[in-house]
Amino acid sequence: MSVEPWASGPVRIDSWLWAVRLFKTRSAATTACRAGHVRLNGDRVKAAQTVKIGDELRIRISGFDRILIVRQTLVKRVGAPLAAVAAEDRTPPRDPVAAAGLRDRGAGRPTKRERRDIDRLRGREHDGQRTEW
């Protein structure tokens, strides 16, 4: 006897986020809801709130918002191909210029040349004068 992962009605939002593989554990999804990182149709949600087909979710992960539309409600965790079908990703592409100013963790302080390059990318011109605080 196999249990179908699809639900016929609404499903808890933390369970759905876990089922479509956005969070590694259901408790991590619950924590994200409590912290206010999950919005359902523009409103902050609690973990027990239900999600249904057609709802728009905004989830803040790693400092960026992911925008998803619910296409299927799931109660069990499924593989990546089925998870991709259950949620339509409408996240806009990230700005490559903004990402270019980021440095690798542990790379240390930027050199003077690197700092000037980063300032140029971010639209700030360097005039060679030191600014006083």
C-alpha positions, 0 to 999 in steps of 0.5 A, a space after each residue: 500500500 503506497 501513500 500518495 504525496 498529493 493532497 486534495 485540499 489545503 496543506 500546512 505551509 511548513 509541511 509544503 515548504 519541506 515537501 517541495 525541498 525549500 527547507 531541509 527539515 520541517 522544523 527549519 521551515 517552521 522556524 522561518 515562518 516564526 521569524 517572518 521570512 515567509 509571506 503568503 499573498 503578501 501577509 506574514 504567516 504562522 507555520 500552521 496556516 494552510 496553503 492552497 493551489 494558486 497562492 503566492 509565496 515569498 520566502 527569504 532565503 540567504 538574504 534574497 526573496 524567492 517568489 513561488 506560485 503553488 501548483 500542487 499541494 503536497 503532504 509528503 516530501 517528493 523528489 526534485 522533479 516532482 517538487 519542480 512541478 508542484 511550485 512555479 518559480 517566479 523569482 526574478 534573476 539576480 543582478 550580476 553587478 551587485 554580486 560582482 562586489 561580493 568577496 569570498 569569505 575569508 579573503 581578508 581586507 580588499 587591497 586599495 585597487 580592489 576597493 576602488 574597483 568595488 566602489 566603481 561597480 557600485 557607482 561610487 567614484 573615488 576622488 583620492 581624498 580621505 573622508 573624515 568621519 
